[in-house]
Amino acid sequence: MRRPLAALLLLAISTATFANDVVLRFGSQREGQAILGKLDEYASQTSAYERQAKLKLDRPLSAAAFSAAQGNEVQDWDKAELQRLLPMLARIHNDVAAFKLKPPGEIMLFKTSGREEGNAAYTRGNGIFLSSSDVGKPDRELEDEIRHELFHVLSRHDRQLRERAYAIIGYTPCPLLSVPPEIEASRISNPDEPRNASYCIELTIDGHSARYTPMLFSTLGHIPKGKENFFDGLVMRLLQVSTSDGRSTAVRDGKALQLIDPEQTPAFLKKTGMNTGYLIHPEETMADNFVFASHRNTSVPSPWVVEQLLKVLQ
């Protein structure tokens, strides 16, 4: 039975739980280091290229060493930051209180230097990690970023929510894929949804229907240096796959993988809607739509996505 997410964003810095409700609280540097330092689902499946590219290292490192290095970038909050964030959390609480969700027992908000993930906000486990540059953004932009990241934590801990949300834009579960070596060599994964090819979308292109899964990889051709970061060469392509006997296999035409550019594929854009350009994975697309849903904002190019998501949430 689902329960309201009352007090999820309680204005508390220390841990507190009331009447089986969960608390979002500010996490300490040590707690953040413990989460990032785990060899979890994300860290354990990172590619050798990703680990070097994200940390800008000219030498290879293990997944365990990568996790430890990421953990070293967690910082403690200062009082001014907490005072600024608290009103934002209060507004988010008011907007999501009516949603019926199944959150984890505790959600923690952390600050990092940003060096470990290209200055991007992201989630791991039950933690939301904001870079110092994120924290410096204007209030509305930062608040919506927290709303977006909140969806990731919620969907990670509620498979039913995740699959119902993804289905709105045409994605359904599919067996995991053994990543082709030519993609693995420069593969980049997303800590918000690290599982490779676990969701597919069926598209009809030129009269032929096939299943596709999103793949992230770098076209940079080298380890980022100086002001570069891994985002500079990051691309998403839809890889055609076939599924049978509980396995997904990349489709090839001869030796060539069948990859298509989603932004140049009308059939894809028709299914995913036009509310956001963040199309690298259904997790990100629906997180952006969750922001609209939390504001009850259906004045968007594809209101049907937000309207259907609101039905899932209520």
C-alpha positions as CSV (number, residue, x, y, z in Angstrom):
1,M,0.0,0.0,0.0
2,R,1.4,3.4,-1.0
3,R,1.6,6.2,1.6
4,P,1.7,9.9,1.1
5,L,5.2,11.4,0.9
6,A,4.3,13.7,3.9
7,A,7.4,15.2,5.6
8,L,9.7,13.9,2.9
9,L,11.2,17.4,2.7
10,L,11.0,18.2,6.4
11,L,12.9,21.3,7.4
12,A,15.5,19.4,9.4
13,I,19.2,19.3,9.3
14,S,19.5,16.3,11.6
15,T,17.9,13.0,11.1
16,A,14.2,12.8,12.1
17,T,11.4,10.5,11.4
18,F,7.7,11.1,12.3
19,A,4.8,8.6,11.9
20,N,6.6,6.4,9.4
21,D,7.3,9.4,7.1
22,V,10.8,9.9,5.7
23,V,13.1,12.9,5.9
24,L,15.2,14.6,3.4
25,R,18.2,15.9,5.3
26,F,21.5,17.4,4.7
27,G,24.3,14.8,4.7
28,S,27.7,15.3,6.2
29,Q,31.0,15.0,4.3
30,R,31.7,11.6,6.0
31,E,28.2,10.2,5.0
32,G,28.7,11.3,1.4
33,Q,32.1,9.7,1.2
34,A,30.6,6.5,2.5
35,I,28.0,6.4,-0.2
36,L,30.3,7.4,-3.1
37,G,33.0,5.1,-1.8
38,K,30.8,2.0,-2.1
39,L,31.4,-0.4,-5.0
40,D,27.8,-0.2,-5.9
41,E,25.8,-1.0,-9.1
42,Y,27.0,2.1,-10.8
43,A,30.7,2.0,-9.8
44,S,31.1,-1.7,-10.5
45,Q,30.0,-1.4,-14.1
46,T,31.9,1.7,-15.2
47,S,34.1,1.3,-18.2
48,A,37.9,1.8,-17.9
49,Y,37.5,4.8,-20.2
50,E,34.8,6.4,-18.1
51,R,36.8,6.1,-14.9
52,Q,39.7,7.9,-16.4
53,A,37.6,10.4,-18.3
54,K,35.6,11.5,-15.4
55,L,38.6,12.0,-13.1
56,K,40.9,13.3,-16.0
57,L,43.6,10.8,-15.2
58,D,46.2,9.6,-17.7
59,R,46.5,6.2,-16.0
60,P,44.0,3.4,-15.5
61,L,42.3,2.8,-12.2
62,S,40.1,0.2,-10.7
63,A,36.4,0.6,-10.0
64,A,37.2,0.6,-6.2
65,A,39.9,3.3,-6.6
66,F,37.4,5.3,-8.8
67,S,34.8,5.2,-6.1
68,A,37.2,6.3,-3.4
69,A,38.4,9.2,-5.5
70,Q,34.8,10.4,-6.1
71,G,34.2,10.2,-2.4
72,N,37.1,12.5,-1.8
73,E,35.2,15.3,-3.5
74,V,32.3,15.5,-1.0
75,Q,32.3,18.8,1.0
76,D,30.5,19.9,4.1
77,W,27.6,22.4,3.9
78,D,28.0,25.8,5.3
79,K,25.3,27.7,7.3
80,A,24.5,30.2,4.6
81,E,23.9,27.4,2.1
82,L,21.6,25.6,4.4
83,Q,19.6,28.8,5.1
84,R,19.2,29.4,1.4
85,L,18.1,25.8,0.6
86,L,15.6,25.4,3.4
87,P,12.8,27.6,1.7
88,M,13.3,25.6,-1.5
89,L,12.8,22.4,0.3
90,A,9.7,23.7,1.9
91,R,8.2,24.6,-1.5
92,I,9.1,21.2,-2.9
93,H,7.5,19.5,0.2
94,N,4.3,21.4,-0.4
95,D,4.2,20.5,-4.0
96,V,4.9,16.8,-3.7
97,A,3.0,16.1,-0.4
98,A,-0.1,14.9,-2.3
99,F,1.8,12.4,-4.3
100,K,1.6,8.8,-3.2
101,L,5.0,7.3,-3.4
102,K,7.3,4.7,-1.9
103,P,10.5,6.5,-1.0
104,P,13.5,4.9,0.8
105,G,13.7,5.4,4.5
106,E,15.9,8.5,4.2
107,I,17.1,10.8,1.4
108,M,20.2,12.8,2.0
109,L,21.4,15.9,0.2
110,F,25.2,16.4,-0.3
111,K,27.5,19.0,-1.8
112,T,30.7,18.1,-3.8
113,S,33.4,20.0,-5.6
114,G,31.9,18.8,-8.9
115,R,35.2,17.5,-10.1
116,E,34.1,13.9,-9.9
117,E,31.1,14.2,-12.3
118,G,31.8,17.1,-14.7
119,N,30.0,19.6,-12.3
120,A,26.7,17.8,-12.9
121,A,24.1,17.0,-10.2
122,Y,23.5,13.2,-9.8
123,T,22.3,10.6,-7.4
124,R,23.8,7.5,-5.8
125,G,21.8,5.2,-3.5
126,N,19.6,7.4,-1.4
127,G,21.8,10.5,-1.9
128,I,21.4,13.5,-4.0
129,F,24.8,15.1,-4.9
130,L,25.0,18.7,-6.0
131,S,28.2,20.3,-7.2
132,S,29.4,23.6,-5.7
133,S,28.5,25.2,-9.1
134,D,25.0,23.8,-8.8
135,V,24.6,25.3,-5.4
136,G,25.6,28.7,-6.9
137,K,22.8,28.7,-9.4
138,P,19.7,31.0,-9.2
139,D,17.1,29.8,-6.8
140,R,14.5,28.6,-9.3
141,E,17.1,26.7,-11.4
142,L,18.6,25.0,-8.3
143,E,15.2,24.2,-6.8
144,D,14.1,22.5,-10.1
145,E,17.4,20.6,-10.2
146,I,16.6,19.2,-6.7
147,R,13.2,18.2,-7.9
148,H,14.7,16.4,-10.9
149,E,17.2,14.6,-8.8
150,L,14.5,13.6,-6.3
151,F,12.7,11.7,-9.0
152,H,15.9,9.6,-9.6
153,V,16.0,8.5,-5.9
154,L,12.3,7.7,-5.9
155,S,12.4,5.7,-9.1
156,R,15.5,3.8,-8.0
157,H,13.6,2.6,-5.0
158,D,10.2,2.0,-6.6
159,R,10.3,-0.3,-9.7
160,Q,6.6,0.1,-10.3
161,L,6.8,3.9,-10.4
162,R,9.8,3.7,-12.7
163,E,8.3,1.3,-15.2
164,R,4.9,3.1,-15.2
165,A,6.6,6.4,-15.8
166,Y,8.9,5.0,-18.6
167,A,5.9,3.4,-20.3
168,I,4.3,6.8,-20.8
169,I,7.0,7.5,-23.4
170,G,7.2,4.1,-24.9
171,Y,10.0,2.4,-22.9
172,T,9.6,-1.1,-21.6
173,P,12.0,-3.5,-19.8
174,C,14.3,-5.6,-21.9
175,P,17.0,-8.1,-21.1
176,L,20.4,-6.7,-20.3
177,L,22.8,-6.4,-23.2
178,S,26.5,-7.3,-23.5
179,V,27.8,-4.0,-24.7
180,P,29.5,-4.3,-28.1
181,P,33.3,-3.8,-27.8
182,E,33.4,-0.8,-30.1
183,I,31.0,1.0,-27.7
184,E,32.6,-0.4,-24.5
185,A,35.9,1.2,-25.5
186,S,34.5,4.7,-24.9
187,R,31.3,3.9,-23.0
188,I,30.0,6.5,-20.4
189,S,27.3,5.5,-17.9
190,N,24.8,7.5,-16.0
191,P,24.9,7.2,-12.2
192,D,21.2,7.9,-12.1
193,E,20.4,4.8,-14.1
194,P,23.6,2.8,-14.8
195,R,22.1,-0.5,-16.0
196,N,23.1,-1.0,-19.7
197,A,20.2,-1.6,-22.1
198,S,17.7,-2.5,-19.4
199,Y,14.9,-0.6,-21.2
200,C,14.0,-0.5,-24.9
201,I,11.7,1.5,-27.1
202,E,10.0,0.1,-30.2
203,L,10.1,2.3,-33.3
204,T,8.8,2.0,-36.8
205,I,11.2,3.5,-39.3
206,D,10.6,3.3,-43.0
207,G,7.9,0.7,-42.4
208,H,10.2,-1.5,-40.3
209,S,9.6,-2.0,-36.6
210,A,12.5,-2.7,-34.3
211,R,13.6,-2.3,-30.7
212,Y,16.2,0.2,-29.7
213,T,18.1,0.9,-26.5
214,P,20.0,4.1,-25.6
215,M,23.7,3.9,-25.4
216,L,26.1,6.7,-24.1
217,F,29.6,6.9,-25.3
218,S,32.3,9.5,-26.0
219,T,33.5,10.7,-29.4
220,L,36.3,12.8,-27.8
221,G,39.0,10.3,-28.7
222,H,41.1,11.0,-25.7
223,I,41.0,11.5,-22.0
224,P,39.8,15.1,-21.2
225,K,42.4,17.6,-20.2
226,G,42.4,21.1,-18.8
227,K,39.0,22.8,-19.2
228,E,37.6,19.8,-21.1
229,N,35.4,17.3,-19.4
230,F,33.7,14.1,-20.4
231,F,30.5,15.9,-21.5
232,D,32.4,17.5,-24.3
233,G,32.3,14.4,-26.5
234,L,29.3,12.7,-25.0
235,V,26.7,11.4,-27.4
236,M,23.6,9.2,-27.2
237,R,22.6,6.9,-30.0
238,L,19.8,4.3,-30.1
239,L,21.2,0.9,-30.7
240,Q,19.0,-1.6,-32.5
241,V,18.7,-4.8,-30.5
242,S,17.0,-8.2,-30.8
243,T,15.8,-10.0,-27.8
244,S,15.4,-13.8,-27.4
245,D,15.9,-16.4,-24.7
246,G,16.2,-13.7,-22.0
247,R,19.1,-11.9,-23.8
248,S,19.5,-8.8,-25.8
249,T,21.9,-8.8,-28.7
250,A,23.1,-5.9,-30.8
251,V,21.9,-6.0,-34.4
252,R,24.5,-5.6,-37.1
253,D,24.4,-5.0,-40.9
254,G,27.5,-7.0,-41.7
255,K,30.0,-5.8,-39.1
256,A,28.3,-2.4,-38.6
257,L,26.2,-1.7,-35.5
258,Q,22.7,-0.3,-36.3
259,L,22.9,3.1,-34.5
260,I,20.5,6.0,-35.1
261,D,20.5,9.6,-33.9
262,P,17.4,10.1,-31.7
263,E,17.2,13.8,-32.5
264,Q,16.9,13.0,-36.2
265,T,14.3,10.3,-35.7
266,P,10.7,11.7,-35.8
267,A,9.2,8.3,-34.6
268,F,11.3,8.6,-31.4
269,L,10.5,12.2,-30.7
270,K,6.8,11.5,-31.3
271,K,6.9,8.9,-28.5
272,T,9.0,10.8,-26.0
273,G,7.3,14.1,-26.4
274,M,8.9,17.6,-26.8
275,N,8.9,18.8,-23.2
276,T,12.7,18.4,-22.8
277,G,15.8,17.9,-24.8
278,Y,17.2,15.6,-22.1
279,L,16.6,12.4,-24.0
280,I,19.7,10.3,-23.2
281,H,17.6,7.9,-21.1
282,P,13.9,7.6,-20.1
283,E,15.1,8.2,-16.5
284,E,16.3,11.7,-17.4
285,T,13.3,12.5,-19.7
286,M,10.8,11.5,-17.0
287,A,12.8,13.3,-14.3
288,D,12.4,16.6,-16.3
289,N,8.7,15.8,-16.7
290,F,8.5,15.1,-12.9
291,V,9.6,18.7,-12.4
292,F,6.7,19.9,-14.5
293,A,4.3,17.6,-12.7
294,S,5.5,18.8,-9.3
295,H,4.6,22.3,-10.4
296,R,1.3,21.0,-11.9
297,N,2.5,22.7,-15.1
298,T,0.8,21.3,-18.2
299,S,1.6,24.3,-20.4
300,V,4.3,22.5,-22.2
301,P,4.6,21.3,-25.8
302,S,3.5,17.7,-25.0
303,P,1.1,18.1,-22.1
304,W,0.0,14.5,-22.4
305,V,3.3,13.3,-20.8
306,V,2.8,15.4,-17.7
307,E,-0.9,14.6,-17.5
308,Q,-0.2,10.8,-17.6
309,L,2.7,11.1,-15.1
310,L,0.4,13.0,-12.7
311,K,-2.0,10.0,-12.8
312,V,0.8,7.7,-12.0
313,L,1.9,9.9,-9.0
314,Q,-1.6,10.4,-7.5
